[in-house]
Amino acid sequence: MVTLFDRNNYYGVMNGTSMASPNVTGIVAIWLQAKPDLTYNDVRALIKETSRNDPYTTDPTLIPSGNVMQAGWGKIDALDAPVYNVLGQRVSPKTKGLVIYKGRKYVNR
């Protein structure tokens, strides 16, 4: 368990495309729920923008295949996802009013 953003996050360590594919699919589904008109290119740009790199995505000695291309843009970071207003326009996370973040509606005061 890791405490992050004032909540407990439970996780287990697994790897490979069998683990990555359902996770990325779930993240994209939440983005599409928040903004249904995202295009394929929008989704690609969001994945690229929110992905992070570390030694396990950039150091060939730490990547099982030894191929840095295997890691693509890195590890997707769903906690750093974009925020939208109710009109589907991308806004700052500090925007006041009703916003959609990770597929849920929030009121920023």
ZATI-616517 format. One record per residue: residue in three letters; x, z, y of N, C-alpha, C, O in turn. Coordinates in pm, whole numbers, padded with zeros to 5 digits, always signed. Example, Ala and Ser with C-alpha at 12.3 -4.5 7.8 and 13.67 -1.06 7.14 Angstrom:
! residues 2
ALA+01319+00780-00569+01230+00780-00450+01320+00780-00330+01424+00846-00332SER+01285+00708-00225+01367+00714-00106+01290+00787+00003+01341+00804+00114
***
This chain:
! residues 109
MET+00085+00000-00118+00000+00000+00000+00089+00000+00124+00192+00067+00128VAL+00047-00077+00224+00116-00084+00352+00012-00059+00461-00095-00119+00458THR+00044+00029+00556-00046+00050+00669-00002-00040+00782+00111-00031+00830LEU-00092-00128+00824-00063-00225+00928-00190-00249+01008-00297-00262+00950PHE-00179-00256+01139-00295-00277+01226-00402-00171+01203-00521-00200+01197ASP-00356-00047+01192-00445+00069+01177-00536+00063+01055-00647+00117+01058ARG-00492-00001+00950-00571-00002+00826-00476-00012+00707-00363-00060+00720ASN-00524+00032+00593-00444+00022+00470-00461-00116+00409-00573-00166+00397ASN-00350-00175+00371-00351-00307+00308-00290-00294+00169-00175-00251+00155TYR-00365-00330+00067-00318-00321-00070-00274-00459-00117-00340-00558-00087TYR-00167-00465-00189-00119-00593-00236-00034-00574-00360+00013-00464-00389GLY-00016-00682-00432+00074-00688-00546+00164-00807-00526+00127-00903-00459VAL+00281-00802-00583+00377-00910-00565+00358-01012-00676+00368-00979-00794MET+00332-01135-00638+00322-01248-00730+00380-01369-00658+00395-01365-00536ASN+00413-01474-00730+00467-01592-00662+00423-01719-00731+00363-01716-00839GLY+00454-01829-00668+00422-01959-00724+00299-02020-00660+00224-01954-00589THR+00281-02149-00687+00168-02221-00628+00034-02169-00681-00068-02181-00613SER+00034-02111-00801-00091-02056-00853-00139-01937-00771-00258-01906-00771MET-00048-01872-00704-00084-01760-00616-00103-01808-00472-00192-01760-00402ALA-00021-01902-00428-00027-01948-00289-00153-02029-00261-00216-02012-00156SER-00189-02116-00352-00303-02207-00328-00433-02134-00299-00499-02167-00201PRO-00474-02035-00380-00600-01967-00348-00593-01885-00220-00694-01869-00151ASN-00476-01833-00188-00463-01756-00064-00475-01847+00058-00547-01814+00152VAL-00406-01958+00056-00414-02051+00169-00555-02108+00180-00607-02123+00290THR-00617-02138+00068-00754-02190+00069-00849-02090+00133-00936-02128+00211GLY-00834-01962+00100-00918-01858+00160-00898-01846+00310-00993-01830+00386ILE-00773-01854+00353-00742-01847+00496-00805-01966+00569-00867-01949+00674VAL-00789-02085+00513-00847-02205+00575-00999-02194+00578-01062-02235+00676ALA-01059-02140+00473-01205-02123+00470-01252-02032+00584-01355-02058+00645ILE-01178-01926+00611-01214-01836+00721-01200-01907+00854-01285-01891+00942TRP-01093-01986+00871-01078-02064+00995-01194-02160+01012-01248-02174+01122LEU-01234-02227+00904-01344-02322+00912-01478-02253+00938-01567-02310+01000GLN-01491-02130+00890-01613-02054+00919-01619-02023+01069-01726-02028+01129ALA-01504-01991+01127-01500-01960+01269-01514-02086+01355-01572-02081+01463LYS-01461-02197+01306-01465-02323+01383-01484-02439+01285-01387-02501+01242PRO-01610-02467+01250-01639-02567+01146-01592-02709+01175-01579-02789+01082ASP-01565-02742+01301-01525-02880+01331-01373-02901+01328-01325-03003+01377LEU-01298-02807+01273-01153-02828+01259-01129-02950+01171-01193-02968+01067THR-01037-03033+01215-01003-03151+01136-00887-03118+01043-00827-03011+01051TYR-00857-03211+00955-00741-03197+00866-00614-03172+00947-00535-03084+00914ASN-00595-03250+01054-00477-03234+01138-00476-03100+01210-00370-03041+01229ASP-00594-03051+01253-00603-02919+01315-00557-02811+01218-00480-02721+01254VAL-00605-02820+01094-00569-02721+00992-00420-02724+00964-00356-02619+00954ARG-00364-02843+00952-00218-02856+00931-00141-02791+01046-00044-02720+01024ALA-00187-02816+01169-00120-02759+01287-00130-02606+01287-00034-02538+01321LEU-00246-02553+01249-00263-02408+01244-00174-02344+01138-00115-02239+01160ILE-00165-02409+01023-00077-02357+00917+00067-02356+00966+00139-02258+00948LYS+00108-02465+01029+00246-02473+01079+00271-02367+01186+00376-02304+01187GLU+00173-02349+01276+00187-02255+01387+00192-02110+01341+00265-02029+01398THR+00116-02076+01237+00107-01936+01196+00203-01901+01082+00208-01785+01040SER+00277-01997+01032+00371-01969+00923+00499-01906+00975+00545-01937+01085ARG+00555-01817+00895+00677-01746+00931+00784-01773+00826+00754-01793+00709ASN+00907-01773+00869+01019-01791+00777+01099-01662+00765+01105-01582+00859ASP+01158-01643+00650+01248-01532+00623+01352-01583+00523+01347-01701+00487PRO+01444-01500+00479+01546-01550+00386+01489-01611+00258+01553-01697+00197TYR+01369-01567+00216+01311-01620+00092+01247-01758+00111+01200-01818+00014THR+01246-01806+00234+01197-01942+00260+01307-02032+00315+01288-02153+00326THR+01422-01975+00350+01528-02054+00412+01662-02050+00339+01747-02136+00361ASP+01682-01953+00252+01810-01937+00182+01798-01994+00041+01730-01936-00043PRO+01864-02107+00013+01852-02170-00120+01890-02078-00235+01843-02097-00347THR+01976-01979-00210+02016-01888-00319+01905-01790-00355+01908-01729-00462LEU+01806-01773-00267+01694-01681-00294+01567-01752-00338+01471-01687-00380ILE+01565-01885-00329+01448-01964-00370+01471-02007-00514+01574-02068-00544PRO+01376-01977-00606+01398-02006-00748+01447-02148-00776+01534-02167-00861SER+01392-02248-00709+01433-02386-00735+01562-02422-00661+01625-02523-00691GLY+01601-02338-00564+01717-02370-00483+01690-02474-00377+01781-02520-00309ASN+01563-02513-00363+01524-02620-00271+01443-02561-00156+01331-02515-00177VAL+01499-02562-00035+01428-02505+00080+01299-02581+00111+01208-02525+00172MET+01290-02708+00071+01167-02784+00094+01050-02723+00019+00935-02744+00056GLN+01077-02646-00087+00972-02583-00166+00889-02488-00078+00769-02471-00102ALA+00952-02427+00021+00882-02330+00105+00806-02395+00220+00732-02326+00291GLY+00821-02523+00240+00747-02592+00345+00769-02529+00482+00883-02512+00525TRP+00659-02495+00550+00668-02434+00683+00692-02284+00673+00707-02218+00776GLY+00696-02228+00554+00719-02085+00538+00597-02016+00481+00516-02077+00411LYS+00584-01889+00512+00474-01806+00462+00364-01800+00567+00389-01764+00682ILE+00244-01837+00528+00132-01836+00621+00102-01691+00661+00106-01601+00577ASP+00073-01670+00788+00048-01536+00841-00094-01530+00896-00118-01564+01012ALA-00187-01489+00813-00329-01488+00853-00358-01383+00959-00458-01395+01030LEU-00274-01282+00972-00299-01180+01073-00268-01232+01213-00310-01172+01312ASP-00195-01341+01221-00162-01400+01351-00247-01524+01376-00205-01618+01443ALA-00368-01523+01320-00457-01639+01329-00513-01655+01470-00519-01558+01545PRO-00553-01776+01505-00610-01801+01638-00744-01728+01657-00811-01692+01561VAL-00780-01709+01782-00906-01646+01820-00988-01750+01894-00935-01825+01976TYR-01119-01755+01866-01210-01851+01928-01323-01778+01996-01361-01668+01955ASN-01378-01839+02102-01501-01784+02159-01619-01840+02081-01600-01920+01989VAL-01740-01800+02117-01857-01843+02039-01888-01991+02055-01970-02045+01981LEU-01824-02058+02151-01840-02202+02167-01740-02278+02081-01738-02401+02082GLY-01655-02205+02008-01556-02270+01924-01430-02308+01999-01346-02381+01946GLN-01415-02260+02122-01294-02290+02200-01188-02185+02172-01216-02065+02168ARG-01065-02231+02152-00956-02139+02126-00924-02060+02253-00910-02118+02361VAL-00914-01928+02241-00889-01842+02356-00778-01742+02323-00734-01731+02208SER-00734-01671+02424-00634-01567+02407-00695-01449+02330-00814-01422+02346PRO-00616-01380+02247-00669-01261+02177-00716-01153+02274-00790-01063+02235LYS-00675-01161+02402-00714-01061+02501-00836-01103+02582-00877-01032+02674THR-00896-01218+02549-01013-01266+02621-01127-01166+02608-01156-01116+02499LYS-01190-01136+02719-01303-01042+02721-01429-01111+02672-01447-01231+02692GLY-01517-01033+02609-01645-01085+02563-01650-01103+02413-01568-01047+02340LEU-01745-01181+02368-01765-01204+02225-01668-01310+02176-01666-01421+02228VAL-01588-01276+02076-01491-01369+02019-01504-01370+01868-01558-01276+01809ILE-01454-01476+01806-01451-01487+01660-01306-01481+01619-01224-01561+01663TYR-01275-01385+01534-01139-01367+01486-01145-01348+01335-01211-01256+01286LYS-01075-01434+01263-01074-01431+01117-01216-01439+01061-01249-01370+00965GLY-01299-01523+01123-01433-01546+01071-01535-01439+01105-01649-01447+01061ARG-01496-01339+01184-01589-01232+01220-01604-01227+01371-01511-01263+01444LYS-01719-01184+01417-01745-01172+01560-01705-01033+01608-01735-00933+01544TYR-01638-01029+01723-01595-00905+01785-01627-00910+01933-01636-01017+01992VAL-01644-00792+01992-01660-00782+02136-01531-00722+02191-01498-00607+02163ASN-01459-00802+02270-01339-00751+02338-01381-00694+02471-01446-00761+02551ARG-01345-00570+02494-01383-00503+02621-01266-00498+02715-01278-00446+02826
***
